Amino acid sequence: MAVVSASEESRIVSASRDIAAPADLLFELIADPARQPEWDGNDNLAESAPGQRVRATGDVFRTLLTNGQVRENHIVEFDEGRLGRV
């Protein structure tokens, strides 16, 4: 279990980009944690096991980090084909 300090909790990072591709194709890419290391700009992701496809709010998937730790990711918002938030 990770402990988050107040200063880390208040740090919010966001980015946006227009991509010329069908929304359903993009959603399938981001809803499959096994594919995240392919597109995520964060160099600390090693892999996520196949079969953890996100389907609903409350889902949890695990990602192995390059330092050997396992990060547990909890889905807090989800709307199939439209919205997914960890």
PyMOL Python script that loads the backbone (N, CA, C, O; Angstrom):
from pymol import cmd

cmd.read_pdbstr("""\
ATOM      1  N   MET A   1       0.843  -1.178   0.000  1.00  0.00           N
ATOM      2  CA  MET A   1       0.000   0.000   0.000  1.00  0.00           C
ATOM      3  C   MET A   1       0.885   1.237   0.000  1.00  0.00           C
ATOM      4  O   MET A   1       1.791   1.352   0.825  1.00  0.00           O
ATOM      5  N   ALA A   2       0.633   2.151  -0.909  1.00  0.00           N
ATOM      6  CA  ALA A   2       1.410   3.385  -0.997  1.00  0.00           C
ATOM      7  C   ALA A   2       0.794   4.453  -0.101  1.00  0.00           C
ATOM      8  O   ALA A   2      -0.427   4.551   0.024  1.00  0.00           O
ATOM      9  N   VAL A   3       1.638   5.231   0.505  1.00  0.00           N
ATOM     10  CA  VAL A   3       1.192   6.359   1.312  1.00  0.00           C
ATOM     11  C   VAL A   3       1.426   7.622   0.490  1.00  0.00           C
ATOM     12  O   VAL A   3       2.527   7.844  -0.014  1.00  0.00           O
ATOM     13  N   VAL A   4       0.403   8.437   0.356  1.00  0.00           N
ATOM     14  CA  VAL A   4       0.492   9.659  -0.432  1.00  0.00           C
ATOM     15  C   VAL A   4       0.491  10.850   0.502  1.00  0.00           C
ATOM     16  O   VAL A   4      -0.402  10.991   1.337  1.00  0.00           O
ATOM     17  N   SER A   5       1.490  11.707   0.363  1.00  0.00           N
ATOM     18  CA  SER A   5       1.547  12.893   1.212  1.00  0.00           C
ATOM     19  C   SER A   5       0.583  13.948   0.694  1.00  0.00           C
ATOM     20  O   SER A   5       0.121  13.880  -0.445  1.00  0.00           O
ATOM     21  N   ALA A   6       0.286  14.920   1.541  1.00  0.00           N
ATOM     22  CA  ALA A   6      -0.634  15.981   1.145  1.00  0.00           C
ATOM     23  C   ALA A   6      -0.115  16.737  -0.073  1.00  0.00           C
ATOM     24  O   ALA A   6      -0.900  17.128  -0.936  1.00  0.00           O
ATOM     25  N   SER A   7       1.196  16.948  -0.153  1.00  0.00           N
ATOM     26  CA  SER A   7       1.741  17.685  -1.298  1.00  0.00           C
ATOM     27  C   SER A   7       1.592  16.882  -2.585  1.00  0.00           C
ATOM     28  O   SER A   7       1.367  17.465  -3.646  1.00  0.00           O
ATOM     29  N   GLU A   8       1.714  15.540  -2.516  1.00  0.00           N
ATOM     30  CA  GLU A   8       1.514  14.711  -3.701  1.00  0.00           C
ATOM     31  C   GLU A   8       0.042  14.656  -4.084  1.00  0.00           C
ATOM     32  O   GLU A   8      -0.288  14.646  -5.270  1.00  0.00           O
ATOM     33  N   GLU A   9      -0.848  14.620  -3.091  1.00  0.00           N
ATOM     34  CA  GLU A   9      -2.276  14.567  -3.354  1.00  0.00           C
ATOM     35  C   GLU A   9      -2.756  15.791  -4.110  1.00  0.00           C
ATOM     36  O   GLU A   9      -3.638  15.679  -4.962  1.00  0.00           O
ATOM     37  N   SER A  10      -2.203  16.942  -3.823  1.00  0.00           N
ATOM     38  CA  SER A  10      -2.686  18.174  -4.433  1.00  0.00           C
ATOM     39  C   SER A  10      -2.070  18.435  -5.806  1.00  0.00           C
ATOM     40  O   SER A  10      -2.468  19.384  -6.481  1.00  0.00           O
ATOM     41  N   ARG A  11      -1.124  17.630  -6.227  1.00  0.00           N
ATOM     42  CA  ARG A  11      -0.495  17.814  -7.534  1.00  0.00           C
ATOM     43  C   ARG A  11      -1.357  17.171  -8.613  1.00  0.00           C
ATOM     44  O   ARG A  11      -1.589  15.962  -8.593  1.00  0.00           O
ATOM     45  N   ILE A  12      -1.820  17.968  -9.534  1.00  0.00           N
ATOM     46  CA  ILE A  12      -2.658  17.480 -10.622  1.00  0.00           C
ATOM     47  C   ILE A  12      -1.950  17.769 -11.931  1.00  0.00           C
ATOM     48  O   ILE A  12      -1.517  18.892 -12.187  1.00  0.00           O
ATOM     49  N   VAL A  13      -1.838  16.740 -12.753  1.00  0.00           N
ATOM     50  CA  VAL A  13      -1.214  16.880 -14.064  1.00  0.00           C
ATOM     51  C   VAL A  13      -2.229  16.460 -15.111  1.00  0.00           C
ATOM     52  O   VAL A  13      -2.862  15.413 -14.972  1.00  0.00           O
ATOM     53  N   SER A  14      -2.394  17.254 -16.149  1.00  0.00           N
ATOM     54  CA  SER A  14      -3.307  16.876 -17.222  1.00  0.00           C
ATOM     55  C   SER A  14      -2.710  17.276 -18.559  1.00  0.00           C
ATOM     56  O   SER A  14      -1.860  18.162 -18.641  1.00  0.00           O
ATOM     57  N   ALA A  15      -3.171  16.610 -19.595  1.00  0.00           N
ATOM     58  CA  ALA A  15      -2.718  16.906 -20.952  1.00  0.00           C
ATOM     59  C   ALA A  15      -3.832  16.514 -21.902  1.00  0.00           C
ATOM     60  O   ALA A  15      -4.685  15.692 -21.566  1.00  0.00           O
ATOM     61  N   SER A  16      -3.824  17.101 -23.083  1.00  0.00           N
ATOM     62  CA  SER A  16      -4.807  16.713 -24.094  1.00  0.00           C
ATOM     63  C   SER A  16      -4.143  16.745 -25.460  1.00  0.00           C
ATOM     64  O   SER A  16      -3.157  17.448 -25.683  1.00  0.00           O
ATOM     65  N   ARG A  17      -4.705  15.973 -26.351  1.00  0.00           N
ATOM     66  CA  ARG A  17      -4.172  15.903 -27.706  1.00  0.00           C
ATOM     67  C   ARG A  17      -5.282  15.417 -28.623  1.00  0.00           C
ATOM     68  O   ARG A  17      -6.017  14.493 -28.275  1.00  0.00           O
ATOM     69  N   ASP A  18      -5.408  16.036 -29.792  1.00  0.00           N
ATOM     70  CA  ASP A  18      -6.356  15.566 -30.804  1.00  0.00           C
ATOM     71  C   ASP A  18      -5.677  14.480 -31.623  1.00  0.00           C
ATOM     72  O   ASP A  18      -4.552  14.648 -32.092  1.00  0.00           O
ATOM     73  N   ILE A  19      -6.378  13.361 -31.789  1.00  0.00           N
ATOM     74  CA  ILE A  19      -5.839  12.225 -32.531  1.00  0.00           C
ATOM     75  C   ILE A  19      -6.848  11.846 -33.602  1.00  0.00           C
ATOM     76  O   ILE A  19      -8.029  11.653 -33.316  1.00  0.00           O
ATOM     77  N   ALA A  20      -6.377  11.743 -34.829  1.00  0.00           N
ATOM     78  CA  ALA A  20      -7.244  11.403 -35.962  1.00  0.00           C
ATOM     79  C   ALA A  20      -7.416   9.882 -36.031  1.00  0.00           C
ATOM     80  O   ALA A  20      -6.780   9.210 -36.842  1.00  0.00           O
ATOM     81  N   ALA A  21      -8.282   9.358 -35.172  1.00  0.00           N
ATOM     82  CA  ALA A  21      -8.575   7.927 -35.141  1.00  0.00           C
ATOM     83  C   ALA A  21      -9.969   7.750 -34.541  1.00  0.00           C
ATOM     84  O   ALA A  21     -10.431   8.599 -33.778  1.00  0.00           O
ATOM     85  N   PRO A  22     -10.633   6.658 -34.884  1.00  0.00           N
ATOM     86  CA  PRO A  22     -11.965   6.419 -34.320  1.00  0.00           C
ATOM     87  C   PRO A  22     -11.909   6.276 -32.793  1.00  0.00           C
ATOM     88  O   PRO A  22     -10.996   5.651 -32.253  1.00  0.00           O
ATOM     89  N   ALA A  23     -12.890   6.859 -32.112  1.00  0.00           N
ATOM     90  CA  ALA A  23     -12.926   6.832 -30.653  1.00  0.00           C
ATOM     91  C   ALA A  23     -12.939   5.411 -30.107  1.00  0.00           C
ATOM     92  O   ALA A  23     -12.291   5.141 -29.096  1.00  0.00           O
ATOM     93  N   ASP A  24     -13.664   4.489 -30.753  1.00  0.00           N
ATOM     94  CA  ASP A  24     -13.725   3.122 -30.242  1.00  0.00           C
ATOM     95  C   ASP A  24     -12.359   2.436 -30.298  1.00  0.00           C
ATOM     96  O   ASP A  24     -12.035   1.641 -29.415  1.00  0.00           O
ATOM     97  N   LEU A  25     -11.566   2.727 -31.311  1.00  0.00           N
ATOM     98  CA  LEU A  25     -10.220   2.167 -31.419  1.00  0.00           C
ATOM     99  C   LEU A  25      -9.328   2.692 -30.290  1.00  0.00           C
ATOM    100  O   LEU A  25      -8.604   1.926 -29.654  1.00  0.00           O
ATOM    101  N   LEU A  26      -9.389   3.987 -30.051  1.00  0.00           N
ATOM    102  CA  LEU A  26      -8.601   4.584 -28.973  1.00  0.00           C
ATOM    103  C   LEU A  26      -9.039   4.066 -27.609  1.00  0.00           C
ATOM    104  O   LEU A  26      -8.204   3.788 -26.749  1.00  0.00           O
ATOM    105  N   PHE A  27     -10.335   3.939 -27.413  1.00  0.00           N
ATOM    106  CA  PHE A  27     -10.832   3.468 -26.126  1.00  0.00           C
ATOM    107  C   PHE A  27     -10.351   2.054 -25.850  1.00  0.00           C
ATOM    108  O   PHE A  27      -9.958   1.750 -24.724  1.00  0.00           O
ATOM    109  N   GLU A  28     -10.373   1.186 -26.848  1.00  0.00           N
ATOM    110  CA  GLU A  28      -9.883  -0.189 -26.653  1.00  0.00           C
ATOM    111  C   GLU A  28      -8.407  -0.189 -26.269  1.00  0.00           C
ATOM    112  O   GLU A  28      -7.971  -1.020 -25.473  1.00  0.00           O
ATOM    113  N   LEU A  29      -7.655   0.723 -26.821  1.00  0.00           N
ATOM    114  CA  LEU A  29      -6.229   0.819 -26.500  1.00  0.00           C
ATOM    115  C   LEU A  29      -6.023   1.208 -25.029  1.00  0.00           C
ATOM    116  O   LEU A  29      -5.203   0.604 -24.336  1.00  0.00           O
ATOM    117  N   ILE A  30      -6.758   2.203 -24.561  1.00  0.00           N
ATOM    118  CA  ILE A  30      -6.544   2.668 -23.185  1.00  0.00           C
ATOM    119  C   ILE A  30      -7.268   1.813 -22.145  1.00  0.00           C
ATOM    120  O   ILE A  30      -6.896   1.836 -20.971  1.00  0.00           O
ATOM    121  N   ALA A  31      -8.293   1.058 -22.550  1.00  0.00           N
ATOM    122  CA  ALA A  31      -9.035   0.221 -21.597  1.00  0.00           C
ATOM    123  C   ALA A  31      -8.350  -1.121 -21.357  1.00  0.00           C
ATOM    124  O   ALA A  31      -8.787  -1.896 -20.507  1.00  0.00           O
ATOM    125  N   ASP A  32      -7.277  -1.400 -22.102  1.00  0.00           N
ATOM    126  CA  ASP A  32      -6.533  -2.652 -21.942  1.00  0.00           C
ATOM    127  C   ASP A  32      -5.192  -2.349 -21.282  1.00  0.00           C
ATOM    128  O   ASP A  32      -4.263  -1.911 -21.961  1.00  0.00           O
ATOM    129  N   PRO A  33      -5.070  -2.573 -19.968  1.00  0.00           N
ATOM    130  CA  PRO A  33      -3.835  -2.246 -19.257  1.00  0.00           C
ATOM    131  C   PRO A  33      -2.588  -2.925 -19.834  1.00  0.00           C
ATOM    132  O   PRO A  33      -1.488  -2.388 -19.703  1.00  0.00           O
ATOM    133  N   ALA A  34      -2.733  -4.073 -20.457  1.00  0.00           N
ATOM    134  CA  ALA A  34      -1.577  -4.760 -21.033  1.00  0.00           C
ATOM    135  C   ALA A  34      -0.936  -3.936 -22.148  1.00  0.00           C
ATOM    136  O   ALA A  34       0.233  -4.140 -22.474  1.00  0.00           O
ATOM    137  N   ARG A  35      -1.692  -3.011 -22.731  1.00  0.00           N
ATOM    138  CA  ARG A  35      -1.172  -2.180 -23.823  1.00  0.00           C
ATOM    139  C   ARG A  35      -0.645  -0.829 -23.356  1.00  0.00           C
ATOM    140  O   ARG A  35      -0.050  -0.097 -24.146  1.00  0.00           O
ATOM    141  N   GLN A  36      -0.851  -0.485 -22.085  1.00  0.00           N
ATOM    142  CA  GLN A  36      -0.456   0.833 -21.588  1.00  0.00           C
ATOM    143  C   GLN A  36       1.021   1.156 -21.797  1.00  0.00           C
ATOM    144  O   GLN A  36       1.330   2.285 -22.179  1.00  0.00           O
ATOM    145  N   PRO A  37       1.954   0.224 -21.567  1.00  0.00           N
ATOM    146  CA  PRO A  37       3.366   0.570 -21.794  1.00  0.00           C
ATOM    147  C   PRO A  37       3.675   0.980 -23.240  1.00  0.00           C
ATOM    148  O   PRO A  37       4.687   1.634 -23.488  1.00  0.00           O
ATOM    149  N   GLU A  38       2.813   0.603 -24.196  1.00  0.00           N
ATOM    150  CA  GLU A  38       3.009   0.979 -25.603  1.00  0.00           C
ATOM    151  C   GLU A  38       2.817   2.477 -25.834  1.00  0.00           C
ATOM    152  O   GLU A  38       3.503   3.065 -26.670  1.00  0.00           O
ATOM    153  N   TRP A  39       1.898   3.092 -25.106  1.00  0.00           N
ATOM    154  CA  TRP A  39       1.536   4.472 -25.401  1.00  0.00           C
ATOM    155  C   TRP A  39       1.783   5.449 -24.263  1.00  0.00           C
ATOM    156  O   TRP A  39       1.854   6.654 -24.502  1.00  0.00           O
ATOM    157  N   ASP A  40       1.914   4.973 -23.049  1.00  0.00           N
ATOM    158  CA  ASP A  40       2.085   5.856 -21.898  1.00  0.00           C
ATOM    159  C   ASP A  40       3.486   6.465 -21.914  1.00  0.00           C
ATOM    160  O   ASP A  40       4.466   5.741 -22.093  1.00  0.00           O
ATOM    161  N   GLY A  41       3.597   7.746 -21.733  1.00  0.00           N
ATOM    162  CA  GLY A  41       4.889   8.424 -21.750  1.00  0.00           C
ATOM    163  C   GLY A  41       5.688   8.249 -20.478  1.00  0.00           C
ATOM    164  O   GLY A  41       6.805   8.756 -20.373  1.00  0.00           O
ATOM    165  N   ASN A  42       5.136   7.542 -19.516  1.00  0.00           N
ATOM    166  CA  ASN A  42       5.801   7.315 -18.244  1.00  0.00           C
ATOM    167  C   ASN A  42       6.741   6.117 -18.394  1.00  0.00           C
ATOM    168  O   ASN A  42       6.277   5.005 -18.649  1.00  0.00           O
ATOM    169  N   ASP A  43       8.017   6.315 -18.245  1.00  0.00           N
ATOM    170  CA  ASP A  43       8.995   5.251 -18.480  1.00  0.00           C
ATOM    171  C   ASP A  43       9.130   4.264 -17.326  1.00  0.00           C
ATOM    172  O   ASP A  43      10.050   3.445 -17.335  1.00  0.00           O
ATOM    173  N   ASN A  44       8.248   4.315 -16.341  1.00  0.00           N
ATOM    174  CA  ASN A  44       8.386   3.405 -15.213  1.00  0.00           C
ATOM    175  C   ASN A  44       7.449   2.202 -15.284  1.00  0.00           C
ATOM    176  O   ASN A  44       7.374   1.431 -14.328  1.00  0.00           O
ATOM    177  N   LEU A  45       6.737   2.026 -16.391  1.00  0.00           N
ATOM    178  CA  LEU A  45       5.818   0.898 -16.533  1.00  0.00           C
ATOM    179  C   LEU A  45       6.518  -0.253 -17.230  1.00  0.00           C
ATOM    180  O   LEU A  45       7.004  -0.094 -18.350  1.00  0.00           O
ATOM    181  N   ALA A  46       6.578  -1.411 -16.586  1.00  0.00           N
ATOM    182  CA  ALA A  46       7.191  -2.584 -17.202  1.00  0.00           C
ATOM    183  C   ALA A  46       6.138  -3.368 -17.982  1.00  0.00           C
ATOM    184  O   ALA A  46       6.274  -3.567 -19.189  1.00  0.00           O
ATOM    185  N   GLU A  47       5.078  -3.816 -17.284  1.00  0.00           N
ATOM    186  CA  GLU A  47       4.031  -4.575 -17.961  1.00  0.00           C
ATOM    187  C   GLU A  47       2.812  -4.729 -17.071  1.00  0.00           C
ATOM    188  O   GLU A  47       2.879  -4.583 -15.851  1.00  0.00           O
ATOM    189  N   SER A  48       1.704  -5.025 -17.716  1.00  0.00           N
ATOM    190  CA  SER A  48       0.473  -5.417 -17.033  1.00  0.00           C
ATOM    191  C   SER A  48       0.049  -6.738 -17.651  1.00  0.00           C
ATOM    192  O   SER A  48       0.118  -6.914 -18.867  1.00  0.00           O
ATOM    193  N   ALA A  49      -0.383  -7.652 -16.822  1.00  0.00           N
ATOM    194  CA  ALA A  49      -0.786  -8.970 -17.320  1.00  0.00           C
ATOM    195  C   ALA A  49      -1.976  -8.843 -18.263  1.00  0.00           C
ATOM    196  O   ALA A  49      -2.848  -8.002 -18.046  1.00  0.00           O
ATOM    197  N   PRO A  50      -2.023  -9.663 -19.305  1.00  0.00           N
ATOM    198  CA  PRO A  50      -3.186  -9.672 -20.192  1.00  0.00           C
ATOM    199  C   PRO A  50      -4.450 -10.099 -19.432  1.00  0.00           C
ATOM    200  O   PRO A  50      -4.367 -10.751 -18.391  1.00  0.00           O
ATOM    201  N   GLY A  51      -5.602  -9.730 -19.958  1.00  0.00           N
ATOM    202  CA  GLY A  51      -6.866 -10.154 -19.372  1.00  0.00           C
ATOM    203  C   GLY A  51      -7.404  -9.246 -18.291  1.00  0.00           C
ATOM    204  O   GLY A  51      -8.345  -9.621 -17.592  1.00  0.00           O
ATOM    205  N   GLN A  52      -6.836  -8.058 -18.129  1.00  0.00           N
ATOM    206  CA  GLN A  52      -7.309  -7.130 -17.099  1.00  0.00           C
ATOM    207  C   GLN A  52      -8.131  -5.992 -17.700  1.00  0.00           C
ATOM    208  O   GLN A  52      -8.218  -4.923 -17.097  1.00  0.00           O
ATOM    209  N   ARG A  53      -8.722  -6.189 -18.846  1.00  0.00           N
ATOM    210  CA  ARG A  53      -9.455  -5.138 -19.548  1.00  0.00           C
ATOM    211  C   ARG A  53     -10.466  -4.470 -18.620  1.00  0.00           C
ATOM    212  O   ARG A  53     -11.250  -5.151 -17.958  1.00  0.00           O
ATOM    213  N   VAL A  54     -10.449  -3.163 -18.571  1.00  0.00           N
ATOM    214  CA  VAL A  54     -11.347  -2.377 -17.719  1.00  0.00           C
ATOM    215  C   VAL A  54     -12.751  -2.408 -18.313  1.00  0.00           C
ATOM    216  O   VAL A  54     -12.935  -2.202 -19.512  1.00  0.00           O
ATOM    217  N   ARG A  55     -13.747  -2.672 -17.447  1.00  0.00           N
ATOM    218  CA  ARG A  55     -15.133  -2.747 -17.911  1.00  0.00           C
ATOM    219  C   ARG A  55     -16.121  -1.917 -17.081  1.00  0.00           C
ATOM    220  O   ARG A  55     -17.255  -1.694 -17.505  1.00  0.00           O
ATOM    221  N   ALA A  56     -15.682  -1.453 -15.875  1.00  0.00           N
ATOM    222  CA  ALA A  56     -16.630  -0.745 -15.015  1.00  0.00           C
ATOM    223  C   ALA A  56     -15.912   0.030 -13.921  1.00  0.00           C
ATOM    224  O   ALA A  56     -14.777  -0.279 -13.559  1.00  0.00           O
ATOM    225  N   THR A  57     -16.599   1.047 -13.400  1.00  0.00           N
ATOM    226  CA  THR A  57     -16.117   1.746 -12.215  1.00  0.00           C
ATOM    227  C   THR A  57     -15.943   0.711 -11.106  1.00  0.00           C
ATOM    228  O   THR A  57     -16.788  -0.165 -10.923  1.00  0.00           O
ATOM    229  N   GLY A  58     -14.851   0.820 -10.379  1.00  0.00           N
ATOM    230  CA  GLY A  58     -14.565  -0.127  -9.307  1.00  0.00           C
ATOM    231  C   GLY A  58     -13.598  -1.225  -9.717  1.00  0.00           C
ATOM    232  O   GLY A  58     -13.046  -1.910  -8.856  1.00  0.00           O
ATOM    233  N   ASP A  59     -13.381  -1.407 -11.034  1.00  0.00           N
ATOM    234  CA  ASP A  59     -12.399  -2.392 -11.475  1.00  0.00           C
ATOM    235  C   ASP A  59     -11.023  -2.012 -10.957  1.00  0.00           C
ATOM    236  O   ASP A  59     -10.735  -0.838 -10.726  1.00  0.00           O
ATOM    237  N   VAL A  60     -10.179  -3.016 -10.778  1.00  0.00           N
ATOM    238  CA  VAL A  60      -8.810  -2.808 -10.327  1.00  0.00           C
ATOM    239  C   VAL A  60      -7.902  -3.590 -11.265  1.00  0.00           C
ATOM    240  O   VAL A  60      -8.176  -4.749 -11.579  1.00  0.00           O
ATOM    241  N   PHE A  61      -6.812  -2.952 -11.716  1.00  0.00           N
ATOM    242  CA  PHE A  61      -5.814  -3.694 -12.474  1.00  0.00           C
ATOM    243  C   PHE A  61      -4.447  -3.410 -11.883  1.00  0.00           C
ATOM    244  O   PHE A  61      -4.227  -2.372 -11.259  1.00  0.00           O
ATOM    245  N   ARG A  62      -3.533  -4.341 -12.087  1.00  0.00           N
ATOM    246  CA  ARG A  62      -2.195  -4.237 -11.511  1.00  0.00           C
ATOM    247  C   ARG A  62      -1.168  -4.074 -12.610  1.00  0.00           C
ATOM    248  O   ARG A  62      -1.251  -4.701 -13.666  1.00  0.00           O
ATOM    249  N   THR A  63      -0.198  -3.216 -12.339  1.00  0.00           N
ATOM    250  CA  THR A  63       0.876  -2.944 -13.280  1.00  0.00           C
ATOM    251  C   THR A  63       2.210  -3.150 -12.584  1.00  0.00           C
ATOM    252  O   THR A  63       2.435  -2.638 -11.487  1.00  0.00           O
ATOM    253  N   LEU A  64       3.094  -3.904 -13.227  1.00  0.00           N
ATOM    254  CA  LEU A  64       4.447  -4.089 -12.726  1.00  0.00           C
ATOM    255  C   LEU A  64       5.281  -2.896 -13.172  1.00  0.00           C
ATOM    256  O   LEU A  64       5.308  -2.557 -14.355  1.00  0.00           O
ATOM    257  N   LEU A  65       5.957  -2.262 -12.227  1.00  0.00           N
ATOM    258  CA  LEU A  65       6.806  -1.118 -12.528  1.00  0.00           C
ATOM    259  C   LEU A  65       8.232  -1.587 -12.805  1.00  0.00           C
ATOM    260  O   LEU A  65       8.600  -2.707 -12.450  1.00  0.00           O
ATOM    261  N   THR A  66       9.023  -0.742 -13.431  1.00  0.00           N
ATOM    262  CA  THR A  66      10.402  -1.101 -13.760  1.00  0.00           C
ATOM    263  C   THR A  66      11.259  -1.306 -12.515  1.00  0.00           C
ATOM    264  O   THR A  66      12.304  -1.952 -12.591  1.00  0.00           O
ATOM    265  N   ASN A  67      10.837  -0.767 -11.365  1.00  0.00           N
ATOM    266  CA  ASN A  67      11.604  -0.955 -10.130  1.00  0.00           C
ATOM    267  C   ASN A  67      11.191  -2.234  -9.391  1.00  0.00           C
ATOM    268  O   ASN A  67      11.669  -2.496  -8.287  1.00  0.00           O
ATOM    269  N   GLY A  68      10.300  -3.033 -10.005  1.00  0.00           N
ATOM    270  CA  GLY A  68       9.869  -4.295  -9.418  1.00  0.00           C
ATOM    271  C   GLY A  68       8.633  -4.212  -8.550  1.00  0.00           C
ATOM    272  O   GLY A  68       8.084  -5.244  -8.165  1.00  0.00           O
ATOM    273  N   GLN A  69       8.183  -3.010  -8.232  1.00  0.00           N
ATOM    274  CA  GLN A  69       6.965  -2.852  -7.431  1.00  0.00           C
ATOM    275  C   GLN A  69       5.734  -3.080  -8.300  1.00  0.00           C
ATOM    276  O   GLN A  69       5.794  -2.954  -9.523  1.00  0.00           O
ATOM    277  N   VAL A  70       4.629  -3.414  -7.662  1.00  0.00           N
ATOM    278  CA  VAL A  70       3.357  -3.581  -8.355  1.00  0.00           C
ATOM    279  C   VAL A  70       2.438  -2.439  -7.946  1.00  0.00           C
ATOM    280  O   VAL A  70       2.212  -2.210  -6.758  1.00  0.00           O
ATOM    281  N   ARG A  71       1.914  -1.731  -8.924  1.00  0.00           N
ATOM    282  CA  ARG A  71       0.972  -0.629  -8.672  1.00  0.00           C
ATOM    283  C   ARG A  71      -0.443  -1.160  -8.883  1.00  0.00           C
ATOM    284  O   ARG A  71      -0.745  -1.769  -9.909  1.00  0.00           O
ATOM    285  N   GLU A  72      -1.301  -0.919  -7.901  1.00  0.00           N
ATOM    286  CA  GLU A  72      -2.701  -1.287  -8.008  1.00  0.00           C
ATOM    287  C   GLU A  72      -3.469  -0.046  -8.444  1.00  0.00           C
ATOM    288  O   GLU A  72      -3.436   0.981  -7.767  1.00  0.00           O
ATOM    289  N   ASN A  73      -4.155  -0.142  -9.570  1.00  0.00           N
ATOM    290  CA  ASN A  73      -4.881   0.984 -10.155  1.00  0.00           C
ATOM    291  C   ASN A  73      -6.379   0.767  -9.993  1.00  0.00           C
ATOM    292  O   ASN A  73      -6.903  -0.267 -10.409  1.00  0.00           O
ATOM    293  N   HIS A  74      -7.075   1.732  -9.392  1.00  0.00           N
ATOM    294  CA  HIS A  74      -8.509   1.634  -9.143  1.00  0.00           C
ATOM    295  C   HIS A  74      -9.245   2.566 -10.103  1.00  0.00           C
ATOM    296  O   HIS A  74      -8.925   3.751 -10.187  1.00  0.00           O
ATOM    297  N   ILE A  75     -10.225   2.036 -10.823  1.00  0.00           N
ATOM    298  CA  ILE A  75     -11.011   2.829 -11.759  1.00  0.00           C
ATOM    299  C   ILE A  75     -12.091   3.566 -10.980  1.00  0.00           C
ATOM    300  O   ILE A  75     -12.925   2.948 -10.319  1.00  0.00           O
ATOM    301  N   VAL A  76     -12.068   4.903 -11.064  1.00  0.00           N
ATOM    302  CA  VAL A  76     -13.011   5.714 -10.288  1.00  0.00           C
ATOM    303  C   VAL A  76     -14.141   6.285 -11.138  1.00  0.00           C
ATOM    304  O   VAL A  76     -15.170   6.697 -10.603  1.00  0.00           O
ATOM    305  N   GLU A  77     -13.958   6.312 -12.454  1.00  0.00           N
ATOM    306  CA  GLU A  77     -15.021   6.730 -13.373  1.00  0.00           C
ATOM    307  C   GLU A  77     -14.894   5.908 -14.636  1.00  0.00           C
ATOM    308  O   GLU A  77     -13.786   5.638 -15.099  1.00  0.00           O
ATOM    309  N   PHE A  78     -16.034   5.506 -15.199  1.00  0.00           N
ATOM    310  CA  PHE A  78     -15.989   4.699 -16.403  1.00  0.00           C
ATOM    311  C   PHE A  78     -17.300   4.813 -17.161  1.00  0.00           C
ATOM    312  O   PHE A  78     -18.381   4.681 -16.586  1.00  0.00           O
ATOM    313  N   ASP A  79     -17.191   5.060 -18.453  1.00  0.00           N
ATOM    314  CA  ASP A  79     -18.332   5.078 -19.360  1.00  0.00           C
ATOM    315  C   ASP A  79     -17.826   4.443 -20.650  1.00  0.00           C
ATOM    316  O   ASP A  79     -17.083   5.083 -21.394  1.00  0.00           O
ATOM    317  N   GLU A  80     -18.209   3.201 -20.931  1.00  0.00           N
ATOM    318  CA  GLU A  80     -17.686   2.426 -22.059  1.00  0.00           C
ATOM    319  C   GLU A  80     -17.654   3.243 -23.353  1.00  0.00           C
ATOM    320  O   GLU A  80     -18.658   3.815 -23.777  1.00  0.00           O
ATOM    321  N   GLY A  81     -16.489   3.275 -23.951  1.00  0.00           N
ATOM    322  CA  GLY A  81     -16.312   3.967 -25.228  1.00  0.00           C
ATOM    323  C   GLY A  81     -16.180   5.470 -25.106  1.00  0.00           C
ATOM    324  O   GLY A  81     -16.042   6.164 -26.114  1.00  0.00           O
ATOM    325  N   ARG A  82     -16.222   5.992 -23.868  1.00  0.00           N
ATOM    326  CA  ARG A  82     -16.213   7.442 -23.712  1.00  0.00           C
ATOM    327  C   ARG A  82     -15.272   7.949 -22.624  1.00  0.00           C
ATOM    328  O   ARG A  82     -14.555   8.925 -22.843  1.00  0.00           O
ATOM    329  N   LEU A  83     -15.260   7.299 -21.442  1.00  0.00           N
ATOM    330  CA  LEU A  83     -14.547   7.849 -20.299  1.00  0.00           C
ATOM    331  C   LEU A  83     -13.982   6.749 -19.427  1.00  0.00           C
ATOM    332  O   LEU A  83     -14.669   5.778 -19.110  1.00  0.00           O
ATOM    333  N   GLY A  84     -12.741   6.905 -19.044  1.00  0.00           N
ATOM    334  CA  GLY A  84     -12.124   6.013 -18.082  1.00  0.00           C
ATOM    335  C   GLY A  84     -11.161   6.829 -17.228  1.00  0.00           C
ATOM    336  O   GLY A  84     -10.319   7.548 -17.765  1.00  0.00           O
ATOM    337  N   ARG A  85     -11.273   6.730 -15.918  1.00  0.00           N
ATOM    338  CA  ARG A  85     -10.397   7.508 -15.043  1.00  0.00           C
ATOM    339  C   ARG A  85      -9.888   6.618 -13.917  1.00  0.00           C
ATOM    340  O   ARG A  85     -10.655   5.926 -13.247  1.00  0.00           O
ATOM    341  N   VAL A  86      -8.558   6.659 -13.726  1.00  0.00           N
ATOM    342  CA  VAL A  86      -7.908   5.878 -12.672  1.00  0.00           C
ATOM    343  C   VAL A  86      -7.703   6.764 -11.473  1.00  0.00           C
ATOM    344  O   VAL A  86      -7.168   6.315 -10.459  1.00  0.00           O
TER     345      VAL A  86
END
""", "prot")
cmd.dss("prot")
cmd.show_as("cartoon", "prot")
cmd.util.cbc("prot")
cmd.orient("prot")
